[in-house]
C-alpha cells in the first residue's frame, strides 16, 4: 500500500502486484522534479513558494547579509550549474550548507531562476 499525505489530505493506494510500488515511486519522483524553468514546473514549499527560491533566500539571509556586494560577485559556473541541476532533480532534498556552498554561487542560482 502507498499512503500520500499533503495539506491535510490523505490518499491510500493499494497495488495488485509487487511491481506496482516501484512503478509508482518512479512516476512520483518524475512528477515531483522541477524539470523546467517555468513556475508551474517547480517544486513548491508549504507556502507555495518555489523551493529553490525559499532555500536560496534562507541561506543568503542566514549567511550572506554581512557580505558586501553579494549580488554583484559571480560564483563559479560549474558549481552553479551543478546546484541548479540538483534543484531541478529534487529541490526538496537539496541542503545548502555554508561549508559546502558559496554565497556567490547561491546568489547566482537565485538570479538565474528569476531571469
C-alpha positions as CSV (number, residue, x, y, z in Angstrom):
1,X,0.0,0.0,0.0
2,X,1.0,3.6,-0.7
3,X,-0.1,6.4,1.6
4,X,0.3,10.0,0.3
5,X,-0.3,13.0,2.7
6,X,-0.4,16.6,1.5
7,X,-2.0,19.7,3.0
8,X,-4.3,17.7,5.3
9,X,-5.4,15.2,2.7
10,X,-4.6,11.5,2.7
11,X,-4.6,9.2,-0.3
12,X,-4.4,5.4,0.2
13,X,-3.4,3.4,-2.8
14,X,-3.4,-0.4,-2.9
15,X,-1.4,-2.2,-5.6
16,X,-2.3,-5.6,-7.1
17,X,1.2,-6.8,-7.9
18,X,4.7,-6.5,-6.4
19,X,5.8,-4.3,-9.3
20,X,3.2,-1.6,-8.6
21,X,5.2,0.2,-5.9
22,X,8.5,0.6,-7.9
23,X,6.5,2.0,-10.9
24,X,4.6,4.4,-8.6
25,X,7.9,5.5,-7.0
26,X,9.5,6.2,-10.4
27,X,6.4,8.1,-11.6
28,X,6.0,10.2,-8.4
29,X,9.7,11.1,-8.5
30,X,9.5,12.2,-12.1
31,X,6.4,14.3,-11.4
32,X,7.9,15.9,-8.3
33,X,11.0,17.1,-10.0
34,X,11.2,20.6,-11.3
35,X,12.3,19.7,-14.9
36,X,11.7,23.1,-16.4
37,X,12.3,26.8,-15.8
38,X,8.6,27.8,-15.7
39,X,6.9,28.4,-12.4
40,X,4.5,25.5,-12.9
41,X,7.4,23.1,-13.2
42,X,8.8,24.0,-9.8
43,X,8.5,22.1,-6.5
44,X,6.7,24.3,-4.0
45,X,7.1,24.9,-0.3
46,X,4.1,24.7,2.1
47,X,3.7,28.4,1.4
48,X,3.5,27.8,-2.4
49,X,7.0,29.4,-3.0
50,X,9.4,27.6,-5.3
51,X,11.7,25.6,-3.0
52,X,14.7,26.9,-5.0
53,X,13.7,30.5,-4.0
54,X,12.9,29.6,-0.4
55,X,16.1,27.7,0.1
56,X,18.4,30.3,-1.5
57,X,16.8,33.2,0.4
58,X,17.0,31.3,3.7
59,X,20.7,30.6,3.0
60,X,21.5,34.1,2.0
61,X,19.6,35.6,4.9
62,X,21.5,33.4,7.4
63,X,25.0,33.6,5.9
64,X,25.3,36.3,3.4
65,X,23.8,39.5,4.7
66,X,27.2,40.7,6.0
67,X,29.0,40.1,2.7
68,X,29.5,43.2,0.7
69,X,28.2,43.1,-2.9
70,X,26.8,39.6,-2.6
71,X,24.6,40.0,-5.7
72,X,27.4,41.7,-7.7
73,X,30.0,39.0,-7.2
74,X,29.8,36.0,-9.5
75,X,30.0,32.4,-8.4
76,X,31.8,29.5,-10.2
77,X,29.9,28.5,-13.3
78,X,30.5,24.8,-12.7
79,X,29.2,24.9,-9.1
80,X,26.2,27.0,-10.2
81,X,25.3,24.6,-13.0
82,X,25.6,21.6,-10.6
83,X,23.4,23.3,-7.9
84,X,20.7,24.2,-10.5
85,X,20.7,20.6,-11.7
86,X,20.3,19.4,-8.1
87,X,17.3,21.7,-7.6
88,X,15.7,20.6,-10.8
89,X,16.2,16.9,-10.0
90,X,14.8,17.1,-6.5
91,X,14.6,20.5,-4.8
92,X,13.3,19.1,-1.5
93,X,16.5,17.2,-1.0
94,X,18.9,20.0,-1.7
95,X,20.5,21.1,1.6
96,X,22.5,24.3,1.3
97,X,25.4,24.4,3.9
98,X,27.9,27.1,4.5
99,X,30.9,24.7,4.4
100,X,29.8,23.1,1.1
101,X,28.1,26.0,-0.7
102,X,29.5,29.5,-1.5
103,X,27.4,32.6,-1.0
104,X,28.1,33.8,-4.6
105,X,27.0,30.5,-6.1
106,X,23.7,30.6,-4.2
107,X,23.0,34.2,-5.2
108,X,23.8,33.4,-8.8
109,X,21.4,30.4,-8.7
110,X,18.7,32.8,-7.4
111,X,19.4,35.4,-10.0
112,X,19.3,32.8,-12.8
113,X,16.0,31.5,-11.5
114,X,14.4,35.0,-11.8
115,X,15.8,35.6,-15.3
